[in-house]
Amino acid sequence: MSFTHLHCHTEYSLLDGAIRLKDLCARSKDYGFDAVCISDHGNLFGALTFYLLAKDYELKPIIGCEVYLTPGKMEEKGPDRFHLVLLAKNELGYKNLIKLVTLGWRKGFYYKPRIDKTVLKQYSEGLIALSACLNGEIQAAYFKFGPDRAIQIAQEYVQIFKDDFYLEMQANDLKEQQEINEFLYEVSKKYNIPVVGTNDCHYLDKDDAEAHDVLLCIQTNAKVDDRKRMRFETKELYFKSPEEMESYFSFCPEALKNVERIVEQCNLELKLGTPHFPCYDLPKGITLEEEFIKLAKQGLKKRLQYLDYVQDEKVYWDRLELELDIICQKGFPGYFLIVQDFINWAKAQDIPVGPGRGSAAGSLVAYSLGITNLDPIRYNLLFERFLNVERMSLPDIDVDFCFERRDEVIQYVTEKYGKDNVAQITTFGTMKAKAAVRDVGRALGLKLSLVDKIAKLIPDEGKITIKKALEIEPDLQKLFETSEEVQKLLTIAQKLEGLARHASTHAAGIVISDKPMWEYLPLYTGKKGEVVTQYDMKRVEKVGLIKFDFLGLKTLTVISNTLKLAQKNGKKIPDLDTLPLNDNKTFELLCKGQTDGVFQLESSGMRKVLQDLRPSCFEDIIALLALYRPGPIQSGMVADFIDRKHGKKEVKYPHPDLENILKETYGVILYQEQVMQIASVLANYSLGDGDILRRAMGKKDPAVMAKQRSKFLEGARKKGVEEETAEYIFDLMEKFAGYGFNKSHSAAYALVSYQTAYLKAHFPAEFMSALITSEVHNSDKVVMHLNAAKEMGLEILPPDVNKSFFYFSVENEKIRFGLGAIKNVGISAIDSIVNEREKNGPFSSFLDFCRRVNLRKVTKRVLEMLIKSGAMDCFGCSRKSLLESIDKVVAEAHKKNKIKNCLQKSLLGMDNFKEECNLSGLGIDIPEKDIKEFSEKEKLRFEKESLGLYLSGHPLLPYKNDLTRLSLTTIEDCKKLAPNTKVNVSAICVGKKIHVNKKGQKMAFCQIEDFTASCELVVFAKIFEESVNLLEQDEPLFIEARISSYEGQEQNNGEEGVTEEANKVVKLIADKITLIKDVITRNQEPVTLNLSLDSDVMVVDQLKNIFSKYQGNTEIRLRINSKDSYCILHLNPIWRINPCTEFWNEVNSILKMEV
């Protein structure tokens, strides 16, 4: 059937269209259509996805767009805009449509992407235009100015599009539409302008109208019951059957005949899949291949000069030739030249670049060109895992750059290849199950508590759907069956679930083309003004454009800043390119699990594995990064690996020929590369074929696996391997392939892990300073890292306007707090302070400070925060004195500066002026100089306000040893636990909001924190009534609670290596609240003290004296630690003690805080 709907809004008319592309194609097929069309509002976001899907359904795809047209110039702002449907007849029309849509976003955006008639004329060829809906220019003119003006505009469109302009009549039952349909029909007959019948489809089925109305409310942040809101006054905008359309247009059958005519005219065939490599600048007379081969060989020669472990250079040159042949054969030299160019440019600008990521780390060519920084031959990494003759896809080299300077590299490639040839890549956010429930609940005006309850009953699983949640969660199913409100909520949410919700810029994807990007695909403008492709990453690759991933890795910034701090402190810094990978100090740190800030090794679970594994070589770190994932952990692989390493389990190989492959992983198939090598050694596969086998095992397609099994068994038989053994090994490979990890990626990232561990071991103060600076705007992480620094024995110096910089710095192996971590103190204020101090020396008094800095930048608010944080303690006044004298001192500073700048002074006057300024303290003799200090509690409160943390002390500090003894859960560790897990937490309440529930009872939402993090604590009415006095006391609390749920995630900007648990925001529900000191008094959990095996006898004697001095009822244990093991001694009951504060003070002074 030649009819189809030519005006159709899919989910890519974001929060306006509600038709999924698959549903659109499937319904078109069901109706017997030969073609299918999309015409989304102002964009082509879904165009290529739609095109490919329509082809899969054997339907002719018609790509269109309902553009916004301004009557004036598109560059000028103006409220008027009209709709116009444009359909691509052919490739030229498609390219012109791309240009128009791109221009609308790039030059005509004003609330919506708009074009004008000037560009419409310029790019009209190959396009069919329909006059659109009631918001079309002709229709609007008819209702506003009358028929004559409408006819005049219609004739303007005919002049632009000739026979390819159609007056659009719609079957939507709106009163105004019926009137305009009659008018358009008359115009058609009188002026010989063809008409066409459409339905402006926004949803698939008639009963989807309510769900679509809710979608509009979500778009406009309105409620369904709002009287004055955007709404469609019809329920007829669904994907009607051809019979319904014939019935409606029975008065005008030519409207549907013209649909057939348009369908016949639209024959778009896209040329996809041909790579369009950017143009690389070459020296005159040299080809891409010649330049590529020359640079690779030069690079390898240079590398080999520093590889003192290489015994046979021929191995390297042979491998290089093999890789060069394959890369040239596949036509990829240009790709490698481009990548090495921007990487080596970044290195030349001192922009930190990662050592590699993904399978590219297995390429010797990449290593030779400086793209990667890990010798693939030394670590047995396979080029074929990255690229091989059998693989048809383009190479994919992702690159990590310093988080703070990534944009400089993007700017470099933009300037080098042309701003029209470089863009970032879009990504689409969808309405996930929980979000859909919350969005729909808000639009329906349901009570927040009910919506919250429903959303929390949906399990926290990656691919969970509402349908699946109803199947597996009985409470949700019960509510669905018994509550009409819930039934309506979930029914509508299911209809909207999974729809595209918004477009945003991908965190890493960059695309570079050989000519202006709009020759290949449409573009739009991102929120920060960046140029972004309208197609997502997969579709960009389908077009043939070359994608590069520029990832921002914060760890590289930490490494760079650590080295800068060490160099500033006069220390000899290591060359990371030649760092010894067998450093004892580094492995000691790893074995102890002291890995806060160590890349990918800092989670609590990872630390436990590190302590059990006790890595002794770089290969162990590679293995650990591959092992520490849910699959291997749950399968017991991790425990098995550790037992084999330490000889607790025998290392066995399924076949003698596999020992060389599996030796480094103690007989365990851990890496994908091992699967490839096993197939090669036992069954005579090429490594390229081995890669195909590896991918097949990962996808688990039964038909493909059956073929591979036959091939493997046949190959093994020819090599003399017994069939039973071959069967066993294939099954083993198939089992472990599900857990197998890319060794190249693991090795490259293991190098970053090792580098951070090395720097932490050898430059602890500098490393921790750089680490804390990297999280300066995240108070919870600053607290966590400061606590880790203290546990390392590092002293934290307070902020100081005479010594601090923006960043955390190092003074005599102590960490100086950075001014950048003080709230409400911006970079311009800090620059003013630091630049003046560096130029003219330290500030001698508060007045001297106020006279010398720019008080337009260092405002009163900034001064208050500096004082409250302790940054002005250097002046020798109390913080209270400084705060209360601000107005007088600032006034005096203005006065002195005015005198200095505007009056001529005698020498005597100048001397007196100087002398008065050199007064210490406030710098001015006023009564406020003698005001005494705040109480300790007030000081801590002000520190919390200004720094987001307690610095000079902490309300929990007196109880720190007892908190360890009580085995409490920290708030940070709560993030790793499942909802409904019961926990005991010690924390202080730093804020609360009282709420009255439906029964009129008071409850509270409290903000609590411990040493590690902060979170929300919900205290329901019964518990609140019992503990209201405790919450008012500002005393450390003991809280028995349940983990409620994870309220979303903090933004991580695409940061690789940031675990999901690190970004969770946890909420607790209180079951019982008491004072921690009362719990400690009652508790008799044993006290465990750490001693080294070689501890001095004097230490033991001193401990005995303390035990005798503080006798009580608590058992005491000694943990005796050696290098590789430990044992715990349970002391005789005669040594039972009372672990009071004084006891801990004395013990800690002896053990130097090792308790």
N, C-alpha and C positions, 0 to 999 in steps of 0.2 A: 504494500500500500504506500502511495507516494505522500499521503498526508503525514505531517508531524507537527508538534507544537514548536513554533518558531520564536516564542517569547517565553523563556523559562529560567527561573532563578533557582540555582542550586544552593547548597550549603556555603558555597564560596561567595555568595552575596551575604557576607558575614552578619549573623544575627538578624537576617531579613528573609533569606531563602531557607527552606527546610527540606529540600529534596537531596537525598544522598545520590551520588553519581551512579552507584551500582543499582540502586532502586530505579533511577531514571532509565537506565539502559534496559533493565529487566522488564519494566512496565512497557516500554516502547516495543520490545520484542513480543510481549504478551498481546499487545494491540495490533501486531502485524505490521508495524511501521518499518519502512526501509531505511529511514534516517532518524537521527536524534540531534537535538540542538540545545546549546546553552547560551544564555545572554545575561550574565551576571552584572550587577550594578558597578560600573566604573572600573572594573578590573578583569584580568584574565588569569587570576590565581589558579583556577581549576582547569584551564583550557587544555593543557597537554595531557594531564591525567585523564580527563574526559575523552580526548581524542584516542588515546591508546585503549581505554576501556571499551569505547564504542567499537573499535576495530575487533577487539576480543569477542564482542557480541555479534559481529558481522553486520554492524549497522554503519551507515554513512554518517560520519561526524560533521556537524555544521557548527563551526566556532563563531560565536558572536559576543557582543557586549552591549549593554544598555548604558551608553555614555551620558555624561552630564554636559550640557551645552549652554554656554553663557552668551547672551545677546551682544555683549560688549567684547572687549579684548580680554583674553584669558589671563593676561598678566595683571589685570586690574581687579581689585576686590569689589565685589558687588553681590547683593543678595539673590538676584534673579538667576535661576538656572532651570533648564528644561531637560527632558529625557528624549533620547533618540536611540533606536535599536539599529546596530550595524552588524551585518553578517558577512563573513569572508567567503567569496565565491571560489577563490583559488589561492595559490601561494602569494601572488602579488597583493591580493586583498588581505590575506593574513598578515603580511609584513606591514602593510599600511595600517591595519587595525592595531598592531603592536606599537607602531609609532604614535598613533593618536592617543592610545591609552597611556603610554609612557609620558607623552607631552602633558597630558592632563595632570599627572602626578608631579612631574618635575618642574613644570612652568605655570600650570594653571590651578594649583591646589588652593582652594579657599573653602574650608569645611569639607568639600568634596573635590575630587579631581575633575577639572573642567577643561573643555576645549572650546574653541570658537570657530566661526564659519570660515575664517581665513585658512586655518590648518585643515579644516574639514575638506575644503576645496582642493588643497594641495595634496592630500592623501586619500582621495575618494575613489581612485581607480581600483577595481576589483572588489568593491564593496556594494552590498545591497542595503538600503536604508528603509526602516519602517518608522512610521510617525509616532510609535510608542503609545503609552497609556494616557490617562487624563492629565498627566504632568508633561506631556509633549508640548512643543511650542505652538503647534497649530491648534490643539485643543484648548490650551490656556488662552490663546488670542481670541478664539471664538467666544469663550465665556466672558472675557474681560473687555474686548474691543468690538466684537461682533463678527459676522461671517466674512465681510470684505477683507478685513485684516488677516483672518485665518487663510483665506484663499490666496492672498498675496504671498504669505509665508510658504504655503504649499508649493507655489510656483517657483519660489527661490530654491527649494529643495530639488525640484525637477531640473532646474538649471544646473545644479551641482551633480546630481546622480543620473539624469536623463531617464532612461526606461527602468532603471534600477531603484526608483523610489516608489514606495507603496504607502497608501493610507491605511493605517492599522485599525481595524474594528475588533472589539473585544467582547467575549461572551461572558460578562461577569455580573449581569443583572443589576448593576448600579443604574439609578434613574438618569444621572448625568451621562453615563456611558450610552444608554439607549438613545438619548437625544443627540449625542455627538456621532453615533453610528449612522443615524438617519442623515445628518448633515454631510458626513464623509461620503456616504453612498451617492448623494445628490451631486457632490463635487466631482466624484469619480466619473459619473455619467456625463456631466456637463463639460469637464475639462480633460476627459480621457486620461485620468490618472488612475492606475490600477489600485484596487483595494485588496487587503489580505486579512484573513480571519485568524485571531489568536486568542489566548485566554490569560496571558500574564501569569503563568503558573508559579506559585510560591510554595506549594506543598503538594504531596502526592495524592492523598485521598481526601474526600470531602470531610470525613470525620477528623482530619488533622487540623481543621480550622482553629479549634480551641488551643491546641498546642502551639500553633503558629502565632496566635494572639499573645500567648505567654512569652514566646520568643521575642516579639516586638517589645514587650514590657522589659525583658532582660536587656535588650539593646538600649532602651531609653531610660533605664533605671526607674521605671514606673511600676505601679501596682495595677492589677486587672480592674479593681474597683475605682481607680482614679477617673473622675469624670472628664477632665481636660487632659487627655493624653493622645498620642498618635495611635490610631487604630484603623483597620480596614473595615469599611461598612458593608462588607459582603462576605459570604462564606463559599463563594464560587470560584476562588482562585486556585483550584486544584487541577491535576493533570487529567483532564476529561477524556473520555473515550471518543473515538472518531464518530460514533453514532450520536453522542451528545452534541458534538460540534456540528454535525450535519443537520441535526434537528434545530439548533439555534440559528444557523445561517441558511435555513431553507429559503428565506426571503432574498438571499443574495448568494447563490451557489458559486458565483465566480470568485468569491472571497476564498473558498477552499480550493478551487481550481488553481488559483494563483499560488497557493501553498505548494502545490505539486510543481508548478513552474519554477518556483524558487529552489525547491529541493533538487530539481533537475539541473539547475544552473550552478549549484554549489558542489564543487568537486575538488575539495582540498586534499592534496597528498603531500605530506611533510617528508622531507629528507632528513632522516634521523640517524644517529649513530656514527657519523663521520667526525673524527676528532678535528677540532679547530685550534691548533696550537698557537699560542701567542708568538709574535715575531721577535726572535732573539737577535740582538745586534751582533753581527759577526765581523771579524777583521776582513778586509778586502781580499777576495780571491779564495776564501776558505769556506768549505761546506760545513753544515751542522755536524755531520758525522766526524769530519776531520778535527774540528774544534773540540768536540766531545771526547774523542779518543785521546787527543793530545793532553787535555786537562786531566783526564783520568790517570794517564800514565805518569804525568808529572806529579800528581798528587800521591800516587802510590810510592813513587821513588822517595818523595819527601817523608812519607809516613814510615817507610822501612828504616830510615836513618835513626829513628827513635825507638824501634821495636827490638830491644836487646835480647829478647827471648826467641827470636826467629832463628831456626836452625837451617831451613832450606827456603830461600827466597823464591825458588822456582814454583813452589806450591802457590805462592801468591800471584805470580805472573801468569801461571796457567789458569788460575781461577778468574783473574781479571779478563783474560782473553775470552774465556767462555761467556762471562757476563756481557762483555762488550758486544760479542757476536749476537747474542739473543736480543739485547736492547736495540741494536741497529736493525736487526731483522724485523723487529716489531714496529720500528719507526718511531722510537721514543727518545732519541738523543736530545731533541729540543726541550722535552719535559725536564730531563735531568739538568740541562744547562740553566734553565730558568730557576729551578729550585736551588741549585748551588749558588746562583748569582745573588738571590735575595738573602740566603743564609750567610754567605761570606761577607756580604755588605753589612748585615747586622752585626756580625762578629767584629768587623773593622770599626764599627761605631760603638764598640763595647756594650752592645745589647746582648745580654745573656741568652744563649740558645741551648736547648736541651740536646743530649747526646743522641737522640733518636727516639722513635716510638713506632710501634707496629712492626710489620714484617719487613719494612725497609731496612731495619737494623741488620738484616741478614745479607745485605748486598755489599760486596767489597768495592764496587764502583761508587756507591753512595759514601762509603768510608773514605775512599781515595779523594773524592771531590769535596770532602768536608761537610757533607750533608748529615752524616752520622759520625759518632765519635767512639765507637766500640768495634774492636777488631773482630769481625765475624768468624774468621778462621780459628782464632784462638779459642773461641767459645762454641765452636761447632754449630754455627747458625747457617741456615740453608737459604741460598738465593732463590731456589725454586719455590719456597713458601711465599716469596714476594712476587716473583715473576718467572714464568716459564713459557716454553713454546706452546704448550697445550692450552694455556690460559688465554682467553680472548679479551679480558677486560683491561682497561688502562691501569698503569701503575698508580698507586695511591700513597703519597708521602705526606704524612702529617708532621707538623713541626711545632715544637714548644718554644715560645719566646717568653722573656721576662714579662710578667703580668702588667707592669707599669709602662712598658715601652713597646708593646705589641703594635699599637697604633702607628708608631713611627715606621714600622716595616710596611704596613698597609699603605701609608703615605708614599713610601719609596716606590712600591710597585705601581701605584696610581700615577705617579709622575713619570716613571720609566716607560710604562706601556700606554699611558694616556688615560685621562679621567673618564673618557667615554668607553674605555675598554676594560674597566675594572669595576666589579660590584661585589657586595656581600650577598649572602644567600638567605632567602626567607625560610621560615619554619612556621608551621601552623599549630596553635594550641587548640585542643578539642575539649568538649564538655565531658569530662570524666564523670563516672557514676556519682561520687559524692558531691562534686561541684554542680552537677545537673540538679541534684536534689535541693541543694542550698539555693541555687539560682531560681528554680521553679517555686520553691517555698516562699522566697522573698517576693516574687511577682504575684503569687496568689494571696499574699498578705497573711500567711499562717504565722502562728506564734513561733518566735525564735527558738524557744525551748523544745517545741515539738519537732521542728525541722532539724535542730541540732541532734536530738535523740535519734531520729531516723537516719541521718547521715552517719552517725557513729556506729549504727548497727551494720553498716556496710563494711565488710572486712578490708583491712589495709593490704590489698594485693594489687600488683601492677596492672593486671588485665581484668580486674573484676568488673562485672556488669551488674546492673540492677537485677536482671533476670537470674543471674547466677547467685547473687546475694540472697534473693528470695528462696532459692532452692536450699542453700546451706545454712541460713540463719533463721531458726524457728521463731524467735521473737519478732523478727521483721515480718515473716509470713503471717504471724498471728495478728499483728497490727494491720496488715494489709487486708486481712479477711474481716476484721471487726470494726474498722474505722473508715467511714466514707472519705474523710479528709485525707487520710494516708493513702487510700486507694487512688484518689484523684491525683494526689501529688506524685505517686510513683508511676502511674499510667502516663501522665504527661512527661515526666522526667525521662521515661524509657523512650518516648518518641523523639526527644531532643538529644538524648545521650549519644555521644560520639560525633556530633556535628562540629564542624570547624567553628571556633569561637573568635579567634583573633589571629592576625599575622604579626610576626615579630622577626627580628634579625637573629639568625643563627649565631651562636657564640663563637664559632671558629671559621665557618665556611667563607672562602673568597674564590671568586671566579675571574679569570683573565682571558680575554678573547683577542683574536687577531685583527678585528675591526670593531667599530662601535657596537656595543652590546645589543642595542635595539635592532640590529640586523638579524639577531637570533631569537631574542625573547623579550617580553615586556619587563619594565622596571617600575619601581615606585620609590618613594622617599621614606626612610625610616624615621623614628622619633628623634634621633639625634642629627638628622639631616643627611645621613648616609644614603648612598645609592644601593638599592636592594633588588635582587631579581624577584619577579612575581612567581616564578616556579621554584619548588623546593629542590633539595639536593639531588634526589634521584632523577627528577625531570630535567634538571640542569645538565646532568650527565647524559641523559637521553638525547638532548639537543646536540651534544658533541663538544660542549664547552669544558674546559679543563678546570677542575676544582682543586683548590689547595686549602688545607686546614691550617690556619694560623691560630694556635691555641695559646692562651695566656696562662702560664704556670707560675703561681706565686712562689713556689719553692725556688725557682731560678732567681727570683728577686732576693730571696733570703740568702742564697749562696753568694750572690754578688755583693750584697751589703755586708755580709760577714767578712769577706775578704777585704773590702774597703775599710771597715772598722779596724781589722787586724793591722793593715798597712798603716793606717793613721796612727796606731799605737806603737809603731816602730817594729812590728814583728815581721819576720820573713814569711811570706805567704807561699803556699804550694802552687804548682802548676797543675790544675785539675786534669789536663790532658795526659799527664804522665804520672798521675797519682799512684803510688804503690797499692795494690789491691790485697795486700796481706798484712796490713797494719794491726799489730797486737792490741793497741789501745782501742782501736775502733771495734774489734771483735769482742773485747771485754765489755764495752758499753752495750753492744747488742745482746750479749749473753745475759746481762743483768736486766735487760728489758727497759733500759733508761732511754726510751726512744720518743719522748715528747718532742714533736717538731721534726722527727726523722721521717722523710718522705715515705708514705705508704706503710710505715711500721709503727704508727703511734696509737692505734686503737688498743683497748685493754685486752681484747682477745688475741691480737697479734703479739702483744708483749708476753702473754702467757706462753704462746707457741715458741717465741724466741727463747724464753728461759728453758723450755723443755728441749728444744732442738739444739741449742748452744752452737750456732753456726761457727764454722772454723775456716771457711774459705768463701770466695766470692760466689762460687757455684751454688752454695747453700742458700745465699740470698736470692739468687735467680729462682731456685726451686721454691723457696718460701713464698715469693710473690705469685707464683703459679698455683701453689697449693692452697693459699688462704682465701678460699672462695666457698660459697655455700655447698656446692656439689661435693668436692673432695672432703670437706669437713664432715658433712652428714654421712658420707659413705665410709668413713673411718680411714681414708687414705692418709690424712695428716698424721694420725697416731701410728699407723703402720710405717710410714716414712721415717718418723722419729725413732721408732723401735729398731728399724733396720740400720739406721745411721749409727746407733749406739750399741749395736751388737746384741740387742735383746731378741731380735728375730733374725733368722738366717736369710741372707741375701741369695735368692735363687733366680736363675734365668731360664725362661721357657725353652730356650734352645742355645747351645754353646755359641753360635754365630752372633747372638744378640748381646753378648757381654759388653762389647765396646760401645754399643748404642745405649745400654741401660745402666752402665756402671755408675755414672755420676748421679743417677737417681735411685741407686741401691735396688735395682731390679724392678722399679715401679715405672709403668708407662705414664709419664706426666705431661710430656710436650707433644703438640701436634706434629712437630718435626720428627719425633721418634716413630710415629705411625708411618710417615713417609719413608723413613730409613729402613724400618722393618720390612715394608713391602718391597723395597729395592733389594735388600740383602737376601731375603728368603724367597721372593717370588719374581725376581728379575724385573720389577717395575722400573721405569725411569722415574726420577724424582718428580718430574712433572705429572706423570700418571699417579704417583704416590700422593701428590697434592689433590688430584681429582678424587682418589679414594678417601683421603682425609675429609674433604668437603662432603662427600656422599655419606660418610659415617656420621657427620655432624647433623645432616638433614634427616637421616633415618628413613629414606624413601625405600619401602620394601622391594619394589621392582629393581631399582638401581642397585640396592645392596645384594640382591640375588645374583645379578650379573657380576658384580665385583667379587663376590665370594667364589664363583666359578673360576674367574680369571686368576684370583689369588691361589686357589688350590691347584690349578693347572700349572701355574708358574712355580709353585713350591714343589710339585711332583717332579717337574723337569730338573729342579736343583737337588733332588734326592731327599727332600724332607718328607717324613712319613705323613700320611694323610691325617691320621688322628692328631698328630702334633700340629699340623698346619691348621686343622679345624679349631683346635684349642687356642692357638695363637690368634687366629682371625676373630674368634669370639672375645678373646681378651682385649684385642685392639678395639673392637666394636664397643665393648663395655667402657673402656677408659677414654674412648674418643669423645664421649659425652662430657667428660671432665677435662679433656686435654686443653692445654693453654698454648698460645703462641710464644715459643721460647724467645724469639727475637725481641718481642715487646717486653717480655719479662726481664730479659738481660739488659736492655737499654734502660728500663726504669730501675732495675737493681743498681745500676751505676749511679743514678741520682740518689737512691737510698743510701748507698755506700758513701757518696760524697758528703751528704748531709750528716751522716753518722761520724765520718772522719772529722769534719769541721766542728761538730759538737764535742768530740773527744779531745781535740787539740786546741780549740779556741772557744771554750764553753761560754765565756762572758760575751764575746762578740756574736756568737751564734744565737744565743738566747735574746740578745738585744735586737738583732736583725729579725728574729722570729716574732718577737712581740711587736716591733714596728710594723710588720706586715699585717697585723690584726688590730692596728691601733684604734680603729673605729668599732671594734666588737668587744665590749667590756667583758663579756663572759670568757672569751678566748684570752684576753689580756690577763684576767684573773688566773685562768688555768695555767698559762705559761709562766706567770710570775711565781705561782706556787711550785711549779716544776723547777724553776731556777733556784728558789730557796732550798728545795730538797737536794739540789746539787751543791749546796753550801755557798751559793753566790749571794752577796749582800745587795739589797736593792736600795739605792740612794733616792731620796725624794726629788721631785722636780725643783729646779733652782734657776731663777732668771739670770743668774750670773754664770751658770755652768751648763744648763740643758740646751739641747737643740730641738728641732722638730721631732727628730727620731730618737729612739733610745740609744744611748752611747755607753762607752766603757771608760771608767776611771780606775786605774790601779786594780784591775780585775773585778771591779764592782760595776753593777749596772746602774746607770743614771737614767731616771725616769724622763721620758721625752715630753716636751710641751705639747706636741701634737695629740697626746692622749687626754689632755684637759678639755672638758666639755665647754663649748661656746667660745673657744679660743681658736680663731681661724688662722689659715696659713699666712695671710697678709699681716696680722698682728704679730705672729711669731717671727716672720721675716724682719719686721721693724725692730723687734727686740734684739734678735741675734745679729743683724747687720750693724746696728749701733754699737753693740757690745764688742763685736770683732774689730770695729773701726776705732773706737775711742776708749776701750777698756771696760772693766766691770762697773756696775752701778754701785755707788757708795751708800745710797739711802733711798727711801721711798720717793722723796722729792726729786733727787737726782734722776731716778728712773723716769718719773713723770715728765721731767723737763726735757729729757733726751729722746724719748720715743714719740712716735706719731700718735697723738691721742685721738685722732679721727679713726684710726685703726684699732688702737688699744683703748677701747671704750671703757666706760664705768663697769659694764657687765664683765668685760674681760679682766679688769683689775680685781673684781670680786672673786672670780673663779681662780685666778692666779693665787690670791691670798688664801682662799679656802682649801686649795690643794696643797698648800705649804711651799709654793714656789717662791714666796717672798720671806720665808723664815730667815734667809741669809742676812736680812737687815737687822736682826737681833731684837725685833719687837714682837709682842704677842700678836697672834692673828686677829684677835678681837680689836686690839689697838689699831692695826692697819685698816680693818674694815670700817671702823667708826671714824677714821680720819680721812677717808678718801676724798670727800668733797672739799675739805680745807686744803689738803695737799695739792689736789688738782688745780684749785683756784690759785694757790701760791705759785704753782709751776707756770700757769698761764701768765701770771703777773711778772715773774722773773724773766720769762722768755720775751715778754713785751718790752721790759726795761732793756734787756740785752740787745734786742733787735732795733728798737726805735730811738733810744737815747744815747747821746754821747756821754761816756762816763770818764771821770777823772781816774788817774791811776789809783788814788786812794780808795775811790768808790768801787773800783773793780776788785781791789784786794778784799774790801769788806764783803763784797758780793760773793767772792769765791769762798771766803771763810764760812759764811753762813750756809752755803750749799754743801760744804763738806761735813756738816753735822751728821753723825751716824744715825741709825734707826729711821725715824720718820723724816729726818732732815729738816725739821722745823720744830721749834719749841712751843708745843701746845699741850693742854692738859691730857689729851688722848694718849700721849706717849707713855703714860704710867698705868694704863688700863691693864688689868691682869688677864691671863689667858682663859679661853673657854675651858669647860670641864672636858675630861677625856671623851665622854660620850658625845658631847657637842662637836668636838674636833673630828671624831670619826664620822659623824653624820654629815658634816661639811665636806669631808674627803669623799664620802660616797656620792654626794651631790655633784661635786666637781670632777671627779675621776671615774665615777661609775663603780668604784671599788674602795675597800678600806686599805690604806697603805701603811700608816704608822702602827697599826694594830688591827685586830679583828675580834669582834665579840665572841667568836668561837675558839679563838686561839688558846685560852686557858684550858680548854677541854680537848685539845688536839690529840693527845696520846690516848685519852679514854675513848674518843670516837673511833680510833683504829682498833682498840681492844673490843669495842662493841660490834665490830664488823658491820657498820652501817653502810647503806648504799648512798653514794654521792649523787647529786642531781645530774651531773654529767653522765654517770653510769646508768641512770634511769632512762636515758635516751636509747640505750641498747636493749631495753627490755620490752616485752610485749604488753599491749593493753591488758588491764585487769591484774597484772602482776602486783603482789603485795610487797611493799618495801617499808623499811624503817629509815627515816631521814632525820638528820640534825640540821637545823637551819635557823635563820633569824627572819622575822617578818619585817620587810622594809617598806611595805605599803599595802593598803587594803581599801576596797570599795564595799560599802555595806549595801545590800540589796534586800528588798522586801519581796518575798515570794507570794504566790497566789493565795496562800492561807494567811497572809499578813505577818508571817514570821520573818525575823531577820536572819540573813545568811551573809557570807562574805566571800569575795574574790581577793585573795591575798597574793602579793608578790613576795616570794621567799628566796633566800640564797644561802649557799654554803661556800666553802673555799673554792669550789670548782665551777659553779654556774648559778643561774637563777631560773625560776619557772613560776607558773601560776599554781596556786593551791586553792581549790574550791572547798569551802567549809560550809556544808549544808546546815540547816536550821538547828537540828538537835545537837550536833557537835559544836556549833557556834555558841549556843546557849551554855554549854558546859565549859567552854574555853575562852569566852569573850574577855575575861580578865587577863588571861595569859597573853592574848594577842595585843593587849594594851601595854604590857610591861617592858617591851623592847629587850627581852631576855632571850637567850638561845633556847630553842624549843626541840623537843623530841617528838617527831610526827610519825604516827603509824598511818600509812596511806596506800592507795591503789593508783596505779598508772591509768589515767583516763583515756587519753588518745594523743595522737600527734597532730598538732594544729598546723599543718602545712610544713613548709621548709624555708629556711633562710636561703637567700639568693647566693649562688656560688659562681655565677658568671662563666659557667663552662669549665671551671677549674678542675683539671684532671687530678686524681689522687686525693680528692676530698671525699671521704666516705659519706654515705647517705646518713649514717647515724650522727655524724658530726654536724649535720645541718638540721636535724630534727628539733622541733620545739615541743617540749613535753609539758603535760598538764597533770597534776596530781589531785586526787580527791581524798580529803582527810577522813580517817576513821577514828582517830584519837589523838589528842594533843596534850603533852605534859612538858614540864621544864626539864631540860637535859640534866641539870645538876641533881634533880631528884632521882632520875633514872640511874645516874652514875653512883649515887649513894647506895641504892638498893642492889645494883648489879654486882655479881661476883664472877664474871667472865675472867678467865686467866689472863695475866699480863705476860706478854712474850717480848724478851729483849734480845737484840741481835748482837752477837759477838763474833769476832774473827777467830779462826782456829789458832792464829799466832798472837792472840791478845796478850798483853803484858799481865803478869801475875798480880801486879799492883792494882790493876783495874778490877780483877776478881775480888781482891781484899776490900777495896773501896765499896764494891757492890754489897758485899756481905755486911759491912757496917751500916749501909743505908737500909738493907733489909731488916736488920736488927732494930734500927731506929724507928722504922715505920711499920710496926707489926700490925697484922689485921687478919682478915678471913679470906683474902684473895690469893688463889694459887699463882705461882710464878714459874715461868718456863724460859729456858735459854735456847735460842737457835744458834748453833755453832756453824759458821759458814766457812767452807774451803773453796778453792777455785772451781771445782767441778761438782761439788755436792754440798749437802748440809745435813745436820741431824738436830733433833729437838730433845732437850733434856727436861724432864719433869722433876722439879726440885722437891725435896722432902717437905711434908706438910709443916715442919717446924719453921720453914722460911716463908710462911704466908704473910702477906703485907696489906697495908692500906694505901691504895694508889691515889693519894691526895695530891694537890697541886705542888706542895713542897717536895713530895717524893719525886715527882717527875722533874722538877727543876734540878734537883741534885743528880738524878740519874742522867739527865740530858747533858749536864755539864761534864760528866765523866765520859759518856759515850759519844760526845760531840754530835748530838742530834742524829745518831744512827738508829735511834729507837724506832 
